[in-house]
Amino acid sequence: MNLAEKLLALELEGFYVEEGVLSPAEAARICQSTEDTLDQGPVYGSNFLNHDQSLAPHLADERIVEVVRAIHGEGARIIANSGNLRDPNPGAAPRAPGGLHVDWPWGQSGASHIGGPLPDVVINITTFWMLTDFTRANGATVVAPGTHKSRHNPNGDPALKRARPTEFTVEAPAGSVLVFDGRLWHDGGVNRSSSRRVFWGVNYGPWWLNCHARRPHSVEHRLQAAAGHTPAGHWPYLKGAIFDSLPAQVKPLLRHWVDREWIMTKAEAEASVGDTSYFM
Ligand SMILES: O=C(O)CCC(=O)C(=O)O
């Protein structure tokens, strides 16, 4: 697919699959690393890069980032990332249709969501980097094409959570990347195979999205808690030492949430109030 075809697919269906972004050997190596990391214990929140950097060299892959930049411009960046294991359960019942959801900031459960009707604008571009094959048997992601344009949000709405006749299982080989508009109604399937389904979720967004609303201990989190809400999300800062070790091409996508970039002493904060040097 060329860039125009990918943008058209996002516009019409709300998703497409880019095959072969990782070679089979790369997918296998990153899969092993991801499993090893997650087997050590749960990783909370969505900055898996603090724990595992095996996918990092690929996150600025032109085949993915050209789409993100076409939509969000040069300031586009990675807003969240997670490593995911879906353990096998051969005896499980098949996935019940329905159960579809959309991704932040469109969700209706958090204190920093956008309510409906949803504006017709792409914000969160979700990518699932398949490290094993995605098959119907192992619970590959299910999407309902076109729902990203519905302006409705199925989260928390039983009527909308009913099965859609268009539900489509995204089957593709390891090394593929599923790219979708975060407003697209989607769900994980049930892994009824005998092996794990493994993938990274990487979310790209615009420079203007306030991800601070997802940062643990941020002012926004404290305000949400004070208002009686469960603070929305847990997207902790990226450790500076990890950031320093990453390949140069990926750093521009991540530098906005490096821990040291946000840390300011009280004295620095006070001095900045009266600092007019920007205007000189
Ligand atoms: O397991 C999957 O394929 C889907 C996961 C999902 O829906 C999500 O992370 O938002």
The ligand as an SDF file (V2000), in Angstrom:
LIG
                    3D

 10  9  0  0  0  0  0  0  0  0999 V2000
   -6.0660   -8.0730   22.5430 O   0  0  0  0  0  0  0  0  0  0  0  0
   -6.3070   -7.3820   21.5570 C   0  0  0  0  0  0  0  0  0  0  0  0
   -6.0790   -7.7660   20.4170 O   0  0  0  0  0  0  0  0  0  0  0  0
   -6.9690   -6.0230   21.7100 C   0  0  0  0  0  0  0  0  0  0  0  0
   -6.4800   -5.2400   22.8950 C   0  0  0  0  0  0  0  0  0  0  0  0
   -7.2310   -3.9520   23.0210 C   0  0  0  0  0  0  0  0  0  0  0  0
   -8.3400   -3.8460   22.6260 O   0  0  0  0  0  0  0  0  0  0  0  0
   -6.6180   -2.7710   23.5850 C   0  0  0  0  0  0  0  0  0  0  0  0
   -5.4820   -2.8370   24.0760 O   0  0  0  0  0  0  0  0  0  0  0  0
   -7.2500   -1.6780   23.5530 O   0  0  0  0  0  0  0  0  0  0  0  0
  1  2  2  0
  2  3  1  0
  2  4  1  0
  4  5  1  0
  5  6  1  0
  6  7  2  0
  6  8  1  0
  8  9  2  0
  8 10  1  0
M  END
$$$$
